């Protein structure tokens, strides 16, 4: 059977999800020609013996006015797929058709918005949009072109920023310019290649709302590449996974039968949403589990203590025996902590009166919108910056500067690029285990790299590793220091959702063995619930403080799949979404005023 005669099994959220299968397409004489059609499309990078298949046998039909979400793992060819539709590259096999005609190159009938903003830095907002409009709509008068530019700049709420240059704009505002520029050329198809993935949760939510409003007004056909299942459900008519592996293919389609308009807070109560979300997530988890993985080496962890331990004593001894349970509940203590930063407009109090006590061995999630001071709090307990008022103690000693008793994992892993993964971890291990034999220090490094799935890649240079692998090195390095406190500052924020899920599992598995006291800063509701014993919700800045604290009474060990089935999961999720929505209402007013 020829590839063009095959179609994927269709899945609605009311059905039992099938295995990936290709079944004969029914005969449909007289069926309208789709706006966009891919038949048997394949694409490889490289040539000859070095050729690597990226996509194979891609079959897809999209009708006018549809919004399609393509979800998949990092590196599965999502951007390659968008580039084929945009005409930036040509397929090796098969055809990409628009209205039945092969796409042979880029054109203004397809507007593309990439993850990076691709704006001319020396041009204003108005000039960046005009660059596209003047090129595509030369036949229009100057007055007509200006009216078109004004319309779409206003549509993305940037009228008050038309004279600003990209360097003067926030990340969200820059992406609004890219959306306005794409829309202003009046494309038939809007191609969105992970346009919101690099943005904070609040900005992302606001731009999702913008896209929904624009889609309803313009009725554009949209192909959205995203790594966020919730975003796909909120925006799309159909969700199509891109199955992983060399030569990725499209998986089963999931119909999003939820009525529009869709409110992200309200659909959290919808049984259809919960069922669909579970089906898509479970499919992606199972597809990810089929990816080839490196085998872990069985390495014994030496029974030694770092110099950061309060006493050099046998591992079996507990030096807190003399302390009461109440004392242990204040292992980390933030007491009326505030932080003031000087600005041109005068001092700004970012954090005010932050109070929190953390038990020994507890995992705390801190959540809040961008700019609420989450990272400032983490930097103060790390000793990277000093509080302006109040104090922080760890293990009953005041924190005055940075030290190896606190392991830090940043959003970017900060590795030495010319050193191997092994040597990057060994730098820290040599510092905190100077009294230990070289063979034992080596075993510590190998043990934690194996634990994070890098047993077979530990001698690769950091520059040769993927972003996800680099973050694994950062996690291994933090745990290898045997710190009293593990600090994680949005460690998975730069990764796609599916890689993030995998590394969350890695983090929980390694943490469960050591039960380190840990604090993670995140803007991801599901991540906060999955990892934390308690979730600390911060109010918006300036003058941010602890707004509420949510106890996460869910059994450990936890997996994302188990959470989806737990009766309390959506109750906890609703508490966090509700709090963030309350903060968002005030922040959205400020954003509209600023733009």
Secondary structure, DSSP 8 states (H G I E B T S, - for coil): --GGGEEE-EEETTS----S-EEE----TT----SEEEEEEEEEES-GGG-EEEEEEEEEEE-TT-EEEEEE-TTSSHHHHHHHHHTSS--SEEEEEETTEE--S--TTEEEE-SS----TTSBHHHHHHHHHHHH-TTS-HHHHHHHHHHHHHHTT-GGGTT-BGGGS-HHHHHHHHHHHHHHTT-SEEEEESTTTTS-HHHHHHHHHHHHHHHHHH--EEEEEES-HHHHHHH-SEEEEEE-SSSBEEEEEEE----SS--TTGGGG-HHHHHHHHHHHHHHHHHHHTS---------------TTSSS---TT--TTTTS-HHHHTTSEEEEEEEEEE--TT--EEEEEEEEEEE-TT-EEEEE--TTSSHHHHHHHHHTSS--SEEEEEETTEE--S--TTEEEE-SS----TTSBHHHHHHHHHHHHTTTS-HHHHHHHHHHHHHHTT-TTTTTSBGGGS-HHHHHHHHHHHHHHTT-SEEEEESTTTTS-HHHHHHHHHHHHHHHHHH--EEEEEES-HHHHHHH-SEEEEE--SSSB-EEEEEE----SS--HHHHHH-TTHHHHHHHHHHHHHHHHHHHHHHHHHH-
